[in-house]
Amino acid sequence: MQNRLTIKDIARLSGVGKSTGLARAQQRKRCQPNARVNASRAVMNQHGFSPSRSARAMRGQSDKVVAIIVSRLDSLSENLAVQTMLPPLL
């Protein structure tokens, strides 16, 4: 089974930068029409590329997730350290 192409692959195959390939995939108006940019559209059509909806949904959003890893849940010192870290995060 063949892996799905990414925008990096499309940009590489068409000889344009990733940003230009992405702008072309999203059909942004600021993307100047020229032979190389039009080549990226041709490569997308040839390979049946369509931008990922999940990637588009994640664009510009941040999750603001913090992970705290402790080695022992019953350790008094680690328990106190976590209790000290939590209030500023909440």
ZIWO-V781983 format. One record per residue. RES is the residue in three letters. SS is DSSP state (H for helix, E for strand, - for the rest). Layout:
[[RES SS] [RES SS]]
//
This chain:
[[MET -] [GLN -] [ASN -] [ARG -] [LEU -] [THR -] [ILE H] [LYS H] [ASP H] [ILE H] [ALA H] [ARG H] [LEU H] [SER H] [GLY -] [VAL -] [GLY -] [LYS H] [SER H] [THR H] [GLY H] [LEU H] [ALA H] [ARG H] [ALA H] [GLN -] [GLN -] [ARG -] [LYS -] [ARG -] [CYS -] [GLN -] [PRO -] [ASN -] [ALA H] [ARG H] [VAL H] [ASN H] [ALA H] [SER H] [ARG H] [ALA H] [VAL H] [MET H] [ASN H] [GLN H] [HIS H] [GLY -] [PHE -] [SER -] [PRO -] [SER -] [ARG H] [SER H] [ALA H] [ARG H] [ALA H] [MET H] [ARG -] [GLY -] [GLN -] [SER -] [ASP -] [LYS -] [VAL -] [VAL -] [ALA -] [ILE -] [ILE -] [VAL -] [SER -] [ARG -] [LEU -] [ASP -] [SER -] [LEU H] [SER H] [GLU H] [ASN H] [LEU H] [ALA H] [VAL H] [GLN H] [THR H] [MET H] [LEU H] [PRO H] [PRO H] [LEU H] [LEU -]]
//
